[in-house]
Amino acid sequence: MKLLFSALVKLVLGIFLVGSLLFLPAWTIYYPYAWLFICLLFVPMLIMGIVLFIKAPKLLEKRLNNKEKQKTQKGVIKLLGFVFLIGFILCALDFRFGWSNVPLWIVIVSSVLFELGYLMYAEVMRENAYISRTVEVQENQKVVSTGLYGVVRHPMYLATLFMFLPMPLILGSFWGLIPFAFYIVAIIIRIINEEKVLVTGLDGYLEYKKKVKYRLIPFIW
């Protein structure tokens, strides 16, 4: 019950926070793209949370923990928080003052990419029972090299690229792409630091790096 309560509280707070960052700067609740985005983000999150609560409560508990111990990772989390804060507010102001005119087909394609990223994220969680929101090596953790982990070393972060980069377009803003572009910078910093932790603390990870050459995007990096 404690886990269920914690998950529901974080879900409600998340909806309230995102809604506040979008509807207050827009100065209206008649912001259709914001409602679309909230549904795209939180409905799958609720479904995924229910599935994890029933089938893998320990994994759900790990996903709810976001307290980083690494100094570098704490900086990354602060950067990400700033990116989303500025990004959401800018998108809402864009809608309010009509700076952008994003075609409907771009909104639809961006929404599809977002949900594909969600599906990829769910698949990563299915493959890797050790996945956590914090950078750490867990007790008895083993290297996962199957499925998407056989393509790139960090498929979870690849999934978030599909999710987070189209966000401004879903919200009907071209200007919002500017702050959200810094998400890529934050993820690169996070991955480089995370791999240092895994190489020194996780048996077999160095061999895994030699086997799977690309960190995030096949044939690029």
Secondary structure, DSSP 8 states (H G I E B T S, - for coil): -HHHHHHHHHHHHHHHHHHHHHHHHHT-S--HHHHHHHHHHHHHHHHHHHHHHHH-HHHHHHHH-----SHHHHHHHHHHHHHHHHHHHHHHHHHHHT-----HHHHHHHHHHHHHHHHHHHHHHHH-TT--SS----TT-----SGGGGT-S-HHHHHHHHHHTTHHHHTT-STTHHHHTHHHHHHHHHHHHHHHHHHHHSTTHHHHHHHS--SSSTTT-
